[in-house]
Protein backbone atom coordinates (compact mmCIF):
# COMPACT_ATOMS: atom_id res chain seq x y z
CA UNK A 1 0.00 0.00 0.00
CA UNK A 2 3.01 2.29 0.14
CA UNK A 3 2.63 3.21 -3.56
CA UNK A 4 -1.08 4.08 -3.37
CA UNK A 5 -0.48 7.78 -4.11
CA UNK A 6 1.82 6.92 -7.01
CA UNK A 7 -0.72 4.57 -8.61
CA UNK A 8 -3.51 7.11 -8.09
CA UNK A 9 -1.38 9.80 -9.74
CA UNK A 10 -0.66 7.45 -12.66
CA UNK A 11 -4.41 6.79 -13.08
CA UNK A 12 -5.22 10.50 -12.98
CA UNK A 13 -2.52 11.24 -15.55
CA UNK A 14 -3.92 8.59 -17.89
CA UNK A 15 -7.49 9.85 -17.56
CA UNK A 16 -6.34 13.45 -18.14
CA UNK A 17 -4.45 12.27 -21.21
CA UNK A 18 -7.55 10.55 -22.63
CA UNK A 19 -9.66 13.65 -21.97
CA UNK A 20 -7.07 15.91 -23.63
CA UNK A 21 -7.02 13.67 -26.71
CA UNK A 22 -10.82 13.53 -26.86
CA UNK A 23 -10.77 9.73 -26.76
CA UNK A 24 -12.73 9.29 -23.53
CA UNK A 25 -15.31 11.08 -21.43
CA UNK A 26 -17.24 10.28 -18.28
CA UNK A 27 -20.98 9.70 -18.63
CA UNK A 28 -23.78 9.04 -16.17
CA UNK A 29 -25.49 5.64 -16.23
CA UNK A 30 -28.79 7.39 -17.03
CA UNK A 31 -27.30 8.51 -20.39
CA UNK A 32 -26.89 4.91 -21.60
CA UNK A 33 -29.49 4.09 -24.26
CA UNK A 34 -32.01 1.36 -23.59
CA UNK A 35 -30.75 -2.03 -24.70
CA UNK A 36 -27.10 -0.99 -24.54
CA UNK A 37 -24.63 -2.02 -21.89
CA UNK A 38 -21.66 -0.12 -20.52
CA UNK A 39 -18.31 -1.33 -21.80
CA UNK A 40 -16.18 -2.85 -19.04
CA UNK A 41 -12.92 -1.10 -18.19
CA UNK A 42 -9.99 -2.41 -16.19
CA UNK A 43 -6.76 -0.86 -14.96
CA UNK A 44 -3.45 -2.54 -15.78
CA UNK A 45 -0.51 -1.47 -13.64
CA UNK A 46 3.19 -1.74 -14.37
CA UNK A 47 6.28 -0.69 -12.49
CA UNK A 48 8.89 0.46 -15.01
CA UNK A 49 12.57 -0.47 -14.71
CA UNK A 50 13.41 3.04 -13.57
CA UNK A 51 10.91 2.71 -10.71
CA UNK A 52 8.19 4.90 -12.21
CA UNK A 53 4.61 3.70 -12.10
CA UNK A 54 2.45 3.32 -15.21
CA UNK A 55 -1.30 2.77 -15.29
CA UNK A 56 -3.20 1.78 -18.43
CA UNK A 57 -6.95 1.95 -18.87
CA UNK A 58 -8.06 -1.02 -20.97
CA UNK A 59 -11.46 -1.79 -22.46
CA UNK A 60 -13.05 -5.12 -23.18
CA UNK A 61 -12.93 -4.67 -26.95
CA UNK A 62 -14.91 -7.77 -27.87
CA UNK A 63 -18.02 -6.22 -26.29
CA UNK A 64 -17.92 -3.15 -28.54
CA UNK A 65 -19.92 -2.63 -31.72
CA UNK A 66 -18.32 -0.56 -34.48
CA UNK A 67 -20.36 2.52 -35.34
CA UNK A 68 -22.25 2.29 -32.03
CA UNK A 69 -19.54 2.22 -29.37
CA UNK A 70 -16.71 3.67 -31.47
CA UNK A 71 -15.98 5.22 -34.85
CA UNK A 72 -12.21 5.64 -34.56
CA UNK A 73 -9.38 3.36 -33.53
CA UNK A 74 -6.50 4.42 -31.31
CA UNK A 75 -3.02 3.00 -31.10
CA UNK A 76 -1.08 4.13 -28.07
CA UNK A 77 2.33 3.26 -29.49
CA UNK A 78 4.32 4.04 -32.59
CA UNK A 79 7.45 2.33 -33.71
CA UNK A 80 10.40 4.56 -34.54
CA UNK A 81 10.45 3.13 -38.07
CA UNK A 82 6.82 4.21 -38.54
CA UNK A 83 7.70 7.71 -37.40
CA UNK A 84 10.62 7.83 -39.84
CA UNK A 85 8.33 6.68 -42.69
CA UNK A 86 5.82 9.44 -41.87
CA UNK A 87 8.55 12.06 -41.70
CA UNK A 88 10.05 10.86 -45.00
CA UNK A 89 6.61 10.85 -46.65
CA UNK A 90 5.91 14.38 -45.43
CA UNK A 91 9.33 15.57 -46.65
CA UNK A 92 8.90 13.95 -50.08
CA UNK A 93 5.53 15.71 -50.50
CA UNK A 94 6.88 19.07 -49.34
CA UNK A 95 4.75 18.98 -46.21
CA UNK A 96 5.68 20.24 -42.77
CA UNK A 97 4.95 18.27 -39.66
CA UNK A 98 3.95 20.76 -37.01
CA UNK A 99 2.71 18.99 -33.94
CA UNK A 100 4.29 16.17 -31.99
CA UNK A 101 2.80 14.58 -28.92
CA UNK A 102 5.61 12.23 -28.07
CA UNK A 103 4.74 11.28 -24.49
CA UNK A 104 1.51 9.44 -25.39
CA UNK A 105 1.88 9.19 -29.16
CA UNK A 106 -1.64 8.52 -30.41
CA UNK A 107 -2.43 7.46 -33.96
CA UNK A 108 -6.00 7.98 -35.07
CA UNK A 109 -7.73 6.26 -37.95
CA UNK A 110 -11.33 6.35 -39.10
CA UNK A 111 -13.05 2.99 -39.20
CA UNK A 112 -14.49 2.26 -42.63
CA UNK A 113 -16.55 -0.84 -43.03
CA UNK A 114 -16.42 -2.89 -46.21
CA UNK A 115 -19.97 -3.57 -47.37
C-alpha positions as CSV (number, residue, x, y, z in Angstrom):
1,X,0.0,0.0,0.0
2,X,3.0,2.3,0.1
3,X,2.6,3.2,-3.6
4,X,-1.1,4.1,-3.4
5,X,-0.5,7.8,-4.1
6,X,1.8,6.9,-7.0
7,X,-0.7,4.6,-8.6
8,X,-3.5,7.1,-8.1
9,X,-1.4,9.8,-9.7
10,X,-0.7,7.5,-12.7
11,X,-4.4,6.8,-13.1
12,X,-5.2,10.5,-13.0
13,X,-2.5,11.2,-15.5
14,X,-3.9,8.6,-17.9
15,X,-7.5,9.9,-17.6
16,X,-6.3,13.4,-18.1
17,X,-4.4,12.3,-21.2
18,X,-7.6,10.6,-22.6
19,X,-9.7,13.6,-22.0
20,X,-7.1,15.9,-23.6
21,X,-7.0,13.7,-26.7
22,X,-10.8,13.5,-26.9
23,X,-10.8,9.7,-26.8
24,X,-12.7,9.3,-23.5
25,X,-15.3,11.1,-21.4
26,X,-17.2,10.3,-18.3
27,X,-21.0,9.7,-18.6
28,X,-23.8,9.0,-16.2
29,X,-25.5,5.6,-16.2
30,X,-28.8,7.4,-17.0
31,X,-27.3,8.5,-20.4
32,X,-26.9,4.9,-21.6
33,X,-29.5,4.1,-24.3
34,X,-32.0,1.4,-23.6
35,X,-30.8,-2.0,-24.7
36,X,-27.1,-1.0,-24.5
37,X,-24.6,-2.0,-21.9
38,X,-21.7,-0.1,-20.5
39,X,-18.3,-1.3,-21.8
40,X,-16.2,-2.9,-19.0
41,X,-12.9,-1.1,-18.2
42,X,-10.0,-2.4,-16.2
43,X,-6.8,-0.9,-15.0
44,X,-3.5,-2.5,-15.8
45,X,-0.5,-1.5,-13.6
46,X,3.2,-1.7,-14.4
47,X,6.3,-0.7,-12.5
48,X,8.9,0.5,-15.0
49,X,12.6,-0.5,-14.7
50,X,13.4,3.0,-13.6
51,X,10.9,2.7,-10.7
52,X,8.2,4.9,-12.2
53,X,4.6,3.7,-12.1
54,X,2.5,3.3,-15.2
55,X,-1.3,2.8,-15.3
56,X,-3.2,1.8,-18.4
57,X,-6.9,1.9,-18.9
58,X,-8.1,-1.0,-21.0
59,X,-11.5,-1.8,-22.5
60,X,-13.1,-5.1,-23.2
61,X,-12.9,-4.7,-26.9
62,X,-14.9,-7.8,-27.9
63,X,-18.0,-6.2,-26.3
64,X,-17.9,-3.1,-28.5
65,X,-19.9,-2.6,-31.7
66,X,-18.3,-0.6,-34.5
67,X,-20.4,2.5,-35.3
68,X,-22.3,2.3,-32.0
69,X,-19.5,2.2,-29.4
70,X,-16.7,3.7,-31.5
71,X,-16.0,5.2,-34.9
72,X,-12.2,5.6,-34.6
73,X,-9.4,3.4,-33.5
74,X,-6.5,4.4,-31.3
75,X,-3.0,3.0,-31.1
76,X,-1.1,4.1,-28.1
77,X,2.3,3.3,-29.5
78,X,4.3,4.0,-32.6
79,X,7.5,2.3,-33.7
80,X,10.4,4.6,-34.5
81,X,10.4,3.1,-38.1
82,X,6.8,4.2,-38.5
83,X,7.7,7.7,-37.4
84,X,10.6,7.8,-39.8
85,X,8.3,6.7,-42.7
86,X,5.8,9.4,-41.9
87,X,8.6,12.1,-41.7
88,X,10.1,10.9,-45.0
89,X,6.6,10.9,-46.6
90,X,5.9,14.4,-45.4
91,X,9.3,15.6,-46.7
92,X,8.9,14.0,-50.1
93,X,5.5,15.7,-50.5
94,X,6.9,19.1,-49.3
95,X,4.7,19.0,-46.2
96,X,5.7,20.2,-42.8
97,X,5.0,18.3,-39.7
98,X,3.9,20.8,-37.0
99,X,2.7,19.0,-33.9
100,X,4.3,16.2,-32.0
101,X,2.8,14.6,-28.9
102,X,5.6,12.2,-28.1
103,X,4.7,11.3,-24.5
104,X,1.5,9.4,-25.4
105,X,1.9,9.2,-29.2
106,X,-1.6,8.5,-30.4
107,X,-2.4,7.5,-34.0
108,X,-6.0,8.0,-35.1
109,X,-7.7,6.3,-37.9
110,X,-11.3,6.3,-39.1
111,X,-13.1,3.0,-39.2
112,X,-14.5,2.3,-42.6
113,X,-16.6,-0.8,-43.0
114,X,-16.4,-2.9,-46.2
115,X,-20.0,-3.6,-47.4
